[in-house]
Amino acid sequence: MIDLKFYSPEEEVIYEPINKYNVQLYLKRDDLIHPFISGNKWRKLKYNLIKAKNENKKHLVTFGGAYSNHLLATAAAGAKFKFKTTAFVRGDLVENPVLDFCKIFGMELFFVSREDYKDKDKLFNQKFKHSTDFYLINEGGYGMEAELGCREIISELETNYDYIFCAAGTGATAAGLINGKNLYNIMAEINIIATLKGADFLKTEINTLLTGNYEYNLHTNYHFGGYAKTKDDLIGFTKNFIQKTGILIDPVYTAKTLFAIQDLAAQNYFKPFAKILMIHTGGLFGLLGMPEKFR
Ligand SMILES: *Cc1c(COP(=O)(O)O)cnc(C)c1O
């Protein structure tokens, strides 16, 4: 059975640089779900794992970059739920703590050049054409099963909020929140922060997974130069938030989202006394992707 007992409370966070604009900040602590199957990665894997079990598949195959939280979550979930795991890793052979943990959990890694990585069908067929027991999970876990799992974030909410914020990479989590809002009829306005540069493609990725023509706000100007590129003020913000709240955030996703909340508050984006919920999507290993910035 695919089941994970977890605790993801909604927690008010007192953080003066945001509260001073007359708003209240809450986090849904999906980062506490599991140390490695963290945040939205459990949400996105859950229905994939159930489907794989139902189809009697024994082997999960997926794709990701060298600091992918998705690879790590897949490796840990594979070990826990008794699947063999293999990943195609973008770029030349490297060693880092994320990939080390993937290997510790038993994941098999194939490093492929950025050029070869573009043709995922070809890569997959080279290794797995003749096998029938594999279950393919898209890069970043993107897909219908992922979206379905992310709706559950909304179904668990215990309080009403005016605004909900979440970071987006592939957009599957965003789509789940937007569908969930409409399915469970909650009032909160959904705000999605694109973490990649030129993220207008994201709108298509999100809309593909929506069950209706729903409204949401996509903010595409908080990427700080791109996926894992950061500006010094974002690093400063990340450190300050961690040191003033005791809650770890990662510079790739959650820090950008909180920074956006602060910046929008400064621009009077929110109504007075607004209750703002950020989904803490985990991903704390992202802090290890740029350790020199934090020394
Ligand atoms: C993977 C990840 C995301 C992006 O989720 P998508 O569903 O791909 O948009 C957001 N936050 C964190 C911390 C992540 O690790």
The ligand as a Gaussian input file, in Angstrom:
#p B3LYP/6-31G(d) Opt

LIG

0 1
 C       10.041000      21.057000      -7.315000
 C        9.738000      22.223000      -6.466000
 C        8.794000      23.195000      -6.855000
 C        8.156000      23.213000      -8.225000
 O        7.008000      22.439000      -8.331000
 P        6.288000      22.288000      -9.740000
 O        5.131000      21.411000      -9.477000
 O        7.281000      21.621000     -10.655000
 O        5.927000      23.616000     -10.254000
 C        8.480000      24.206000      -5.965000
 N        9.103000      24.283000      -4.761000
 C       10.035000      23.394000      -4.375000
 C       10.705000      23.582000      -3.065000
 C       10.381000      22.335000      -5.205000
 O       11.335000      21.469000      -4.815000

